[in-house]
Amino acid sequence: MSNTWIPERAMVIYAHPDDIEFTVAGTAAKWARHGCQVVYVVLTDGNAGSHEAGMTADALARIRRAEQQAAADVTGATCVFVGEPDCLLAPTLELRKKVVRLIRQYRPQAVICGDPRPFFYVDRYINHPDHRAAAQVALEAVFPAAELNLLYPDLLKEGLVGHKVNYVYITSPQDANCYIDVADSIDLKVAALRQHVSQLGDWDPESRIKERAAEIGRKVGFEYAEAFIRITLHEPETEDT
């Protein structure tokens, strides 16, 4: 499948501030540099993610939203914060409708999200349940809910008519069918990730991010790449193949 197509509008849906930067910010930055309107939908504020003495959930939410906005500014994206509870995210019907509302509002041709299937990776990491929930609700919102005017007549009355997404890009280095060359945006990805100071501390992510992107890129002859399962729902009228 083509990895050179650039959508006019894209939506990136993940659970926490910094999830996008760790995974797909290279693709988001590449698309934005080529004129795509990129919207980040961040479902929680990540406001349980601290062991700092004296930190409160409200204070951490403000910090992490500011860091995420700064990261989006680096890549050229717009942020939408949904404000669901950190570590308690669930793919409810209520949350699905919230995401459908955003899809109908911004009308993306491409949606990027995580993979809802993995509970763990290798033997050193358990996938955060919020990650799985965010991926599941994103996919269920894209299809079929976002398309069906009869499903949410109240949204239709607001003028938010059904919208068909062309492609879904699911982060999946293991069984990818689409590789995006991010050599021209890898430094933006690193710079964006560095904005998440509350989570990184003194650690500089550059080596890890570039090593992982290089490992993925070697599979297809790119210096740096991000890998996806790309699902085609509706072919666009034109595509650079």
Backbone as CSV, one residue per row, in Angstrom:
resi,resn,N_x,N_y,N_z,CA_x,CA_y,CA_z,C_x,C_y,C_z
1,MET,0.825,-1.205,0.000,0.000,0.000,0.000,0.860,1.256,0.000
2,SER,0.313,2.297,-0.564,1.052,3.544,-0.646,1.356,4.115,0.727
3,ASN,2.573,4.650,0.885,2.886,5.371,2.123,3.148,6.841,1.832
4,THR,2.842,7.272,0.617,3.126,8.659,0.246,1.879,9.539,0.251
5,TRP,0.710,8.938,0.357,-0.532,9.704,0.368,-0.594,10.587,1.600
6,ILE,-0.967,11.843,1.410,-1.103,12.792,2.514,-2.566,13.212,2.591
7,PRO,-3.255,12.924,3.697,-4.643,13.359,3.800,-4.747,14.866,3.965
8,GLU,-5.889,15.400,3.628,-6.135,16.819,3.892,-6.452,17.054,5.366
9,ARG,-7.103,16.065,5.985,-7.486,16.161,7.395,-7.238,14.808,8.049
10,ALA,-6.632,14.831,9.228,-6.351,13.595,9.958,-6.670,13.789,11.434
11,MET,-7.086,12.712,12.077,-7.362,12.726,13.512,-6.554,11.624,14.176
12,VAL,-5.905,11.955,15.270,-5.046,11.023,16.001,-5.659,10.854,17.388
13,ILE,-6.096,9.635,17.727,-6.868,9.397,18.940,-6.095,8.471,19.871
14,TYR,-5.681,9.004,21.018,-4.932,8.201,21.995,-5.374,8.550,23.412
15,ALA,-4.921,7.767,24.362,-5.413,7.863,25.733,-4.801,9.002,26.526
16,HIS,-3.474,9.151,26.484,-2.775,10.039,27.408,-1.921,11.077,26.686
17,PRO,-1.656,12.210,27.331,-0.569,13.060,26.877,0.720,12.237,26.829
18,ASP,1.455,12.352,25.778,2.718,11.692,25.412,2.550,10.391,24.646
19,ASP,1.345,9.772,24.635,1.157,8.550,23.840,1.446,8.800,22.366
20,ILE,0.960,9.912,21.850,1.146,10.227,20.438,2.620,10.439,20.126
21,GLU,3.310,11.142,21.023,4.722,11.457,20.786,5.586,10.193,20.810
22,PHE,5.268,9.259,21.677,6.031,8.018,21.727,5.794,7.150,20.502
23,THR,4.643,7.273,19.862,4.272,6.306,18.827,4.213,6.884,17.421
24,VAL,3.370,7.881,17.168,3.036,8.246,15.786,3.281,9.709,15.443
25,ALA,3.989,10.436,16.289,4.187,11.866,16.031,5.029,12.124,14.788
26,GLY,5.838,11.166,14.390,6.595,11.338,13.148,5.676,11.429,11.948
27,THR,4.695,10.546,11.887,3.712,10.585,10.805,2.866,11.844,10.888
28,ALA,2.410,12.185,12.095,1.587,13.394,12.260,2.349,14.637,11.813
29,ALA,3.615,14.736,12.208,4.424,15.896,11.829,4.663,15.928,10.327
30,LYS,4.916,14.768,9.731,5.134,14.696,8.279,3.896,15.177,7.540
31,TRP,2.748,14.680,7.942,1.512,15.084,7.274,1.255,16.577,7.460
32,ALA,1.470,17.083,8.673,1.235,18.506,8.931,2.152,19.377,8.085
33,ARG,3.399,18.947,7.922,4.350,19.727,7.116,3.921,19.796,5.663
34,HIS,3.132,18.825,5.217,2.654,18.805,3.837,1.234,19.358,3.717
35,GLY,0.783,20.082,4.727,-0.472,20.806,4.618,-1.685,20.133,5.215
36,CYS,-1.514,18.975,5.840,-2.639,18.284,6.447,-3.073,18.990,7.734
37,GLN,-4.375,19.091,7.958,-4.909,19.570,9.234,-4.952,18.377,10.177
38,VAL,-4.077,18.367,11.166,-3.951,17.245,12.103,-4.561,17.641,13.445
39,VAL,-5.493,16.818,13.924,-6.136,17.045,15.210,-5.775,15.900,16.146
40,TYR,-5.213,16.231,17.302,-4.954,15.247,18.343,-6.157,15.191,19.278
41,VAL,-6.734,14.027,19.462,-7.782,13.807,20.454,-7.165,13.031,21.608
42,VAL,-7.008,13.691,22.740,-6.369,13.097,23.919,-7.481,12.809,24.926
43,LEU,-7.751,11.545,25.164,-8.952,11.156,25.888,-8.857,11.395,27.391
44,THR,-7.681,11.260,27.989,-7.516,11.554,29.413,-6.414,12.593,29.578
45,ASP,-6.349,13.166,30.776,-5.284,14.130,31.065,-4.051,13.470,31.669
46,GLY,-4.051,12.153,31.798,-2.898,11.479,32.391,-2.617,11.934,33.808
47,ASN,-3.666,12.305,34.535,-3.448,12.978,35.820,-3.369,12.041,37.016
48,ALA,-3.158,10.735,36.729,-2.805,9.803,37.800,-1.335,9.404,37.702
49,GLY,-0.656,9.861,36.662,0.676,9.373,36.349,1.808,10.129,37.010
50,SER,1.836,10.131,38.329,2.933,10.787,39.039,3.143,10.132,40.400
51,HIS,4.418,10.032,40.799,4.773,9.578,42.148,5.370,10.721,42.962
52,GLU,5.231,11.941,42.459,5.827,13.093,43.118,5.065,13.446,44.397
53,ALA,5.780,13.600,45.478,5.156,13.954,46.754,4.465,15.309,46.647
54,GLY,3.228,15.370,47.127,2.490,16.622,47.125,1.765,16.939,45.836
55,MET,1.964,16.156,44.794,1.277,16.396,43.521,-0.197,16.033,43.663
56,THR,-1.050,16.836,43.054,-2.481,16.550,43.024,-2.922,16.249,41.600
57,ALA,-4.066,15.585,41.493,-4.585,15.249,40.162,-4.902,16.499,39.355
58,ASP,-5.462,17.513,40.000,-5.801,18.750,39.281,-4.545,19.454,38.776
59,ALA,-3.531,19.509,39.635,-2.285,20.165,39.232,-1.613,19.407,38.098
60,LEU,-1.617,18.090,38.197,-0.976,17.287,37.163,-1.723,17.398,35.839
61,ALA,-3.040,17.472,35.899,-3.816,17.641,34.667,-3.419,18.924,33.954
62,ARG,-3.262,20.003,34.712,-2.864,21.276,34.089,-1.474,21.163,33.472
63,ILE,-0.563,20.528,34.179,0.799,20.357,33.671,0.800,19.543,32.384
64,ARG,0.095,18.438,32.414,0.155,17.527,31.275,-0.585,18.074,30.055
65,ARG,-1.651,18.824,30.287,-2.302,19.475,29.138,-1.368,20.498,28.501
66,ALA,-0.674,21.255,29.337,0.255,22.256,28.808,1.384,21.588,28.035
67,GLU,1.898,20.480,28.566,2.961,19.760,27.875,2.466,19.194,26.548
68,GLN,1.252,18.649,26.543,0.712,18.094,25.303,0.476,19.178,24.266
69,GLN,0.000,20.335,24.702,-0.201,21.438,23.763,1.134,21.897,23.182
70,ALA,2.164,21.962,24.022,3.491,22.347,23.536,4.015,21.327,22.527
71,ALA,3.768,20.045,22.789,4.197,18.999,21.861,3.452,19.110,20.537
72,ALA,2.160,19.380,20.602,1.378,19.549,19.366,1.848,20.764,18.580
73,ASP,2.238,21.813,19.281,2.753,23.001,18.602,4.013,22.663,17.804
74,VAL,4.831,21.758,18.329,6.058,21.357,17.627,5.719,20.672,16.307
75,THR,4.727,19.804,16.317,4.414,19.024,15.121,3.403,19.713,14.208
76,GLY,2.784,20.795,14.674,1.824,21.506,13.846,0.409,20.985,13.951
77,ALA,0.080,20.343,15.090,-1.257,19.787,15.288,-2.087,20.665,16.214
78,THR,-3.387,20.411,16.207,-4.340,21.019,17.135,-4.751,19.975,18.158
79,CYS,-4.926,20.379,19.426,-5.286,19.446,20.491,-6.737,19.604,20.911
80,VAL,-7.396,18.476,21.113,-8.705,18.432,21.763,-8.571,17.524,22.978
81,PHE,-8.903,18.037,24.146,-8.808,17.273,25.386,-10.209,16.850,25.817
82,VAL,-10.420,15.559,25.975,-11.745,15.039,26.299,-11.962,14.975,27.806
83,GLY,-10.892,14.762,28.586,-10.993,14.849,30.036,-11.562,13.637,30.741
84,GLU,-11.456,12.462,30.137,-11.879,11.234,30.808,-10.894,10.886,31.938
85,PRO,-11.325,10.088,32.923,-10.455,9.779,34.063,-9.277,8.887,33.680
86,ASP,-8.094,9.292,34.094,-6.876,8.534,33.833,-6.920,7.206,34.587
87,CYS,-6.482,6.151,33.906,-6.413,4.790,34.445,-7.788,4.165,34.663
88,LEU,-8.853,4.858,34.292,-10.211,4.332,34.415,-10.945,4.398,33.084
89,LEU,-10.206,4.596,31.987,-10.829,4.754,30.678,-11.524,3.460,30.261
90,ALA,-12.723,3.594,29.752,-13.486,2.438,29.284,-14.168,2.800,27.968
91,PRO,-14.265,1.843,27.044,-14.888,2.109,25.736,-16.407,2.078,25.829
92,THR,-16.959,3.021,26.565,-18.398,3.070,26.796,-19.130,3.652,25.592
93,LEU,-20.436,3.439,25.585,-21.251,4.042,24.532,-21.233,5.562,24.625
94,GLU,-21.165,6.078,25.837,-21.096,7.535,26.023,-19.820,8.104,25.414
95,LEU,-18.690,7.451,25.677,-17.426,7.931,25.123,-17.410,7.761,23.610
96,ARG,-17.965,6.670,23.126,-18.028,6.484,21.670,-18.737,7.659,21.010
97,LYS,-19.843,8.093,21.601,-20.590,9.206,21.022,-19.768,10.486,21.045
98,LYS,-18.981,10.708,22.110,-18.115,11.884,22.167,-17.114,11.874,21.018
99,VAL,-16.557,10.706,20.732,-15.579,10.602,19.645,-16.270,10.748,18.295
100,VAL,-17.448,10.173,18.152,-18.217,10.360,16.913,-18.481,11.846,16.667
101,ARG,-18.848,12.566,17.710,-19.083,14.000,17.568,-17.847,14.689,16.984
102,LEU,-16.677,14.339,17.495,-15.445,14.962,17.017,-15.134,14.558,15.583
103,ILE,-15.368,13.301,15.240,-15.135,12.855,13.869,-16.052,13.604,12.902
104,ARG,-17.302,13.766,13.280,-18.229,14.489,12.410,-17.893,15.977,12.341
105,GLN,-17.360,16.500,13.421,-16.996,17.917,13.437,-15.782,18.184,12.557
106,TYR,-14.731,17.369,12.692,-13.472,17.624,11.984,-13.379,16.882,10.655
107,ARG,-14.161,15.831,10.453,-14.282,15.124,9.185,-12.937,14.654,8.623
108,PRO,-12.198,13.871,9.403,-10.891,13.400,8.929,-11.018,12.367,7.823
109,GLN,-10.085,12.428,6.899,-9.963,11.355,5.912,-9.223,10.154,6.491
110,ALA,-8.313,10.430,7.419,-7.523,9.372,8.056,-7.626,9.503,9.567
111,VAL,-7.761,8.374,10.230,-7.722,8.312,11.689,-6.577,7.400,12.091
112,ILE,-5.751,7.883,13.013,-4.654,7.089,13.566,-5.011,6.735,15.001
113,CYS,-4.823,5.470,15.362,-5.097,5.050,16.735,-4.193,3.876,17.088
114,GLY,-4.284,3.441,18.339,-3.518,2.293,18.786,-4.185,0.983,18.405
115,ASP,-3.575,-0.098,18.871,-4.062,-1.452,18.621,-4.788,-1.934,19.878
116,PRO,-6.069,-2.280,19.792,-6.795,-2.682,20.993,-6.510,-4.108,21.454
117,ARG,-5.738,-4.874,20.695,-5.601,-6.302,20.983,-4.569,-6.658,22.056
118,PRO,-3.373,-6.042,22.063,-2.327,-6.555,22.966,-2.591,-6.239,24.440
119,PHE,-2.504,-7.261,25.277,-2.517,-7.063,26.725,-1.090,-6.909,27.255
120,PHE,-0.112,-7.437,26.520,1.285,-7.278,26.929,2.171,-7.412,25.699
121,TYR,3.399,-6.884,25.827,4.425,-6.995,24.797,5.635,-7.673,25.420
122,VAL,6.165,-8.651,24.750,7.310,-9.437,25.242,7.120,-9.755,26.730
123,ASP,8.195,-9.703,27.499,8.083,-10.113,28.907,8.462,-8.997,29.871
124,ARG,8.390,-7.731,29.393,8.810,-6.630,30.255,7.800,-5.481,30.294
125,TYR,6.660,-5.652,29.656,5.742,-4.519,29.561,4.318,-5.021,29.435
126,ILE,3.438,-4.549,30.314,2.003,-4.806,30.215,1.363,-3.577,29.586
127,ASN,0.588,-3.798,28.550,-0.047,-2.676,27.866,-1.061,-2.020,28.804
128,HIS,-0.973,-0.713,28.897,-1.869,0.040,29.775,-3.317,-0.188,29.338
129,PRO,-4.233,-0.504,30.265,-5.629,-0.720,29.855,-6.251,0.491,29.181
130,ASP,-5.807,1.705,29.537,-6.308,2.899,28.844,-5.944,2.882,27.365
131,HIS,-4.767,2.327,27.040,-4.355,2.262,25.639,-5.318,1.383,24.845
132,ARG,-5.656,0.229,25.414,-6.577,-0.674,24.726,-7.964,-0.058,24.605
133,ALA,-8.416,0.574,25.681,-9.749,1.193,25.651,-9.817,2.313,24.624
134,ALA,-8.782,3.134,24.558,-8.759,4.240,23.594,-8.792,3.719,22.167
135,ALA,-8.025,2.675,21.899,-8.002,2.099,20.558,-9.357,1.502,20.201
136,GLN,-9.966,0.800,21.148,-11.259,0.191,20.877,-12.327,1.233,20.594
137,VAL,-12.383,2.274,21.420,-13.431,3.277,21.220,-13.196,4.054,19.925
138,ALA,-11.935,4.261,19.561,-11.649,4.945,18.301,-12.171,4.149,17.113
139,LEU,-11.891,2.846,17.097,-12.335,2.016,15.984,-13.855,1.911,15.929
140,GLU,-14.487,1.775,17.099,-15.941,1.650,17.125,-16.629,2.963,16.755
141,ALA,-15.983,4.071,17.017,-16.537,5.357,16.610,-16.406,5.561,15.105
142,VAL,-15.255,5.175,14.553,-15.034,5.331,13.115,-16.046,4.523,12.311
143,PHE,-16.225,3.264,12.711,-17.124,2.382,11.952,-17.898,1.473,12.879
144,PRO,-19.220,1.483,12.727,-19.976,2.262,11.743,-20.552,3.568,12.292
145,ALA,-20.308,3.860,13.580,-21.100,4.890,14.259,-21.011,6.262,13.597
146,ALA,-19.812,6.677,13.185,-19.657,8.033,12.639,-20.428,8.222,11.344
147,GLU,-20.697,7.121,10.641,-21.342,7.218,9.330,-22.861,7.331,9.404
148,LEU,-23.463,6.874,10.494,-24.894,6.589,10.512,-25.704,7.746,11.086
149,ASN,-26.363,8.490,10.230,-27.167,9.624,10.689,-28.315,9.197,11.600
150,LEU,-28.876,8.025,11.355,-30.008,7.577,12.155,-29.600,7.163,13.563
151,LEU,-28.307,6.936,13.774,-27.846,6.475,15.083,-27.903,7.585,16.125
152,TYR,-27.542,8.802,15.730,-27.524,9.936,16.654,-28.308,11.098,16.040
153,PRO,-29.625,11.025,16.079,-30.414,12.102,15.460,-30.181,13.463,16.104
154,ASP,-29.785,13.475,17.382,-29.506,14.758,18.029,-28.279,15.423,17.428
155,LEU,-27.273,14.628,17.047,-26.099,15.196,16.377,-26.486,15.728,14.997
156,LEU,-27.343,14.991,14.327,-27.789,15.428,13.008,-28.518,16.758,13.098
157,LYS,-29.335,16.930,14.138,-30.050,18.186,14.316,-29.097,19.351,14.551
158,GLU,-27.921,19.057,15.103,-26.899,20.085,15.316,-26.125,20.396,14.041
159,GLY,-26.414,19.665,12.979,-25.687,19.863,11.730,-24.482,18.966,11.579
160,LEU,-24.289,18.023,12.512,-23.150,17.104,12.459,-23.582,15.842,11.722
161,VAL,-23.490,15.896,10.407,-23.956,14.783,9.573,-22.915,13.674,9.559
162,GLY,-23.367,12.484,9.193,-22.478,11.331,9.154,-21.258,11.562,8.280
163,HIS,-20.152,10.953,8.692,-18.895,11.120,7.953,-18.213,9.770,7.790
164,LYS,-17.753,9.493,6.582,-17.042,8.256,6.286,-15.536,8.521,6.243
165,VAL,-14.816,7.875,7.115,-13.350,7.957,7.137,-12.803,7.063,6.032
166,ASN,-11.807,7.546,5.316,-11.214,6.740,4.239,-10.308,5.632,4.766
167,TYR,-9.391,6.008,5.641,-8.398,5.050,6.131,-8.260,5.132,7.642
168,VAL,-8.037,3.976,8.259,-7.631,3.911,9.655,-6.215,3.346,9.701
169,TYR,-5.351,4.026,10.445,-3.968,3.587,10.632,-3.822,3.123,12.083
170,ILE,-3.617,1.831,12.270,-3.485,1.247,13.603,-2.011,0.967,13.864
171,THR,-1.490,1.523,14.946,-0.079,1.311,15.277,0.184,-0.168,15.486
172,SER,1.057,-0.749,14.672,1.332,-2.180,14.798,2.619,-2.542,14.076
173,PRO,3.770,-2.453,14.758,5.029,-2.845,14.119,5.095,-4.330,13.789
174,GLN,4.298,-5.151,14.479,4.412,-6.595,14.312,3.828,-7.091,12.990
175,ASP,2.631,-6.651,12.639,1.975,-7.156,11.423,1.534,-6.004,10.537
176,ALA,2.408,-5.061,10.329,2.095,-3.865,9.539,1.941,-4.195,8.055
177,ASN,1.085,-3.409,7.400,1.000,-3.457,5.938,1.276,-2.091,5.319
178,CYS,1.670,-1.126,6.171,1.940,0.229,5.705,3.055,0.829,6.552
179,TYR,4.082,1.333,5.886,5.219,1.944,6.569,5.361,3.387,6.093
180,ILE,5.397,4.315,7.039,5.527,5.725,6.713,6.974,6.147,6.937
181,ASP,7.582,6.702,5.895,8.953,7.216,5.970,8.942,8.514,6.777
182,VAL,9.590,8.504,7.950,9.586,9.688,8.818,10.992,10.277,8.985
183,ALA,11.864,10.024,8.000,13.226,10.564,8.091,13.217,12.085,8.168
184,ASP,12.246,12.711,7.489,12.215,14.174,7.471,11.473,14.760,8.663
185,SER,10.935,13.910,9.537,10.177,14.421,10.689,10.577,13.773,12.012
186,ILE,11.573,12.907,12.002,11.963,12.219,13.235,12.468,13.199,14.286
187,ASP,13.164,14.244,13.859,13.660,15.225,14.833,12.509,16.011,15.454
188,LEU,11.449,16.259,14.695,10.266,16.899,15.262,9.591,15.981,16.275
189,LYS,9.563,14.680,15.982,8.999,13.721,16.928,9.752,13.757,18.248
190,VAL,11.063,13.758,18.169,11.888,13.807,19.386,11.666,15.123,20.126
191,ALA,11.650,16.222,19.388,11.452,17.533,20.017,10.088,17.617,20.689
192,ALA,9.073,17.028,20.058,7.741,17.023,20.661,7.717,16.194,21.936
193,LEU,8.354,15.038,21.901,8.373,14.184,23.088,9.096,14.858,24.250
194,ARG,10.112,15.646,23.939,10.855,16.339,25.000,9.998,17.350,25.770
195,GLN,8.847,17.709,25.225,7.981,18.661,25.932,7.333,18.043,27.170
196,HIS,7.329,16.714,27.252,6.659,16.021,28.359,7.627,15.846,29.535
197,VAL,8.045,16.960,30.069,9.076,16.971,31.115,8.607,16.253,32.366
198,SER,7.345,16.363,32.707,6.844,15.734,33.931,6.975,14.217,33.881
199,GLN,7.008,13.660,32.685,7.117,12.208,32.544,8.535,11.748,32.240
200,LEU,9.311,12.574,31.557,10.654,12.169,31.143,11.712,12.447,32.192
201,GLY,11.500,13.476,33.011,12.544,13.855,33.961,13.807,14.262,33.231
202,ASP,14.927,13.692,33.631,16.220,14.014,33.014,16.545,13.124,31.813
203,TRP,15.672,12.182,31.511,15.953,11.242,30.423,15.735,11.903,29.075
204,ASP,16.719,11.740,28.173,16.591,12.244,26.805,16.156,11.089,25.909
205,PRO,15.002,11.199,25.252,14.451,10.073,24.491,15.033,9.875,23.101
206,GLU,15.954,10.736,22.663,16.364,10.712,21.259,16.900,9.355,20.822
207,SER,17.801,8.773,21.593,18.406,7.503,21.175,17.361,6.404,21.041
208,ARG,16.508,6.302,22.042,15.488,5.249,22.007,14.541,5.428,20.835
209,ILE,14.073,6.650,20.616,13.114,6.898,19.543,13.744,6.613,18.182
210,LYS,14.955,7.077,17.978,15.594,6.875,16.678,15.988,5.418,16.461
211,GLU,16.410,4.733,17.499,16.743,3.313,17.351,15.517,2.501,16.960
212,ARG,14.391,2.795,17.600,13.166,2.056,17.287,12.690,2.367,15.868
213,ALA,12.728,3.638,15.478,12.313,4.007,14.125,13.238,3.420,13.069
214,ALA,14.532,3.329,13.389,15.481,2.724,12.456,15.237,1.223,12.321
215,GLU,14.911,0.571,13.430,14.607,-0.856,13.394,13.397,-1.138,12.505
216,ILE,12.375,-0.324,12.630,11.194,-0.484,11.778,11.535,-0.155,10.331
217,GLY,12.308,0.912,10.121,12.655,1.329,8.771,13.453,0.301,8.004
218,ARG,14.311,-0.449,8.705,15.142,-1.449,8.030,14.303,-2.516,7.332
219,LYS,13.091,-2.743,7.778,12.236,-3.760,7.162,11.853,-3.394,5.738
220,VAL,11.858,-2.075,5.434,11.388,-1.632,4.120,12.368,-0.682,3.437
221,GLY,13.569,-0.550,3.971,14.580,0.263,3.323,14.509,1.742,3.609
222,PHE,13.855,2.144,4.712,13.811,3.539,5.127,14.799,3.758,6.271
223,GLU,15.333,4.970,6.332,16.220,5.289,7.453,15.450,5.260,8.768
224,TYR,14.287,5.882,8.769,13.403,5.878,9.943,11.972,5.698,9.443
225,ALA,11.186,4.917,10.185,9.808,4.679,9.761,8.911,4.436,10.971
226,GLU,7.603,4.615,10.743,6.559,4.187,11.663,5.672,3.201,10.916
227,ALA,5.169,2.202,11.650,4.486,1.079,11.008,3.040,0.989,11.459
228,PHE,2.178,0.621,10.519,0.741,0.591,10.784,0.074,-0.579,10.066
229,ILE,-1.030,-1.024,10.626,-2.034,-1.738,9.838,-2.946,-0.664,9.259
230,ARG,-2.972,-0.568,7.959,-3.840,0.423,7.318,-5.082,-0.268,6.791
231,ILE,-6.235,0.156,7.310,-7.518,-0.394,6.897,-8.174,0.590,5.937
232,THR,-8.538,0.110,4.772,-9.209,0.939,3.775,-10.710,0.762,3.921
233,LEU,-11.385,1.826,4.315,-12.841,1.803,4.450,-13.529,2.366,3.221
234,HIS,-12.999,3.480,2.717,-13.563,4.134,1.538,-12.416,4.777,0.768
235,GLU,-12.211,4.353,-0.460,-11.151,4.939,-1.261,-11.435,6.426,-1.504
236,PRO,-10.435,7.276,-1.321,-10.626,8.688,-1.677,-10.733,8.844,-3.177
237,GLU,-11.229,9.986,-3.603,-11.416,10.207,-5.024,-10.093,10.184,-5.770
238,THR,-9.042,10.731,-5.156,-7.716,10.701,-5.754,-6.717,10.307,-4.693
239,GLU,-5.679,9.609,-5.094,-4.622,9.220,-4.175,-3.320,9.127,-4.928
240,ASP,-2.260,9.657,-4.324,-0.918,9.526,-4.878,-0.401,8.132,-4.580
241,THR,-0.335,7.294,-5.569,0.128,5.930,-5.375,1.505,5.718,-5.975
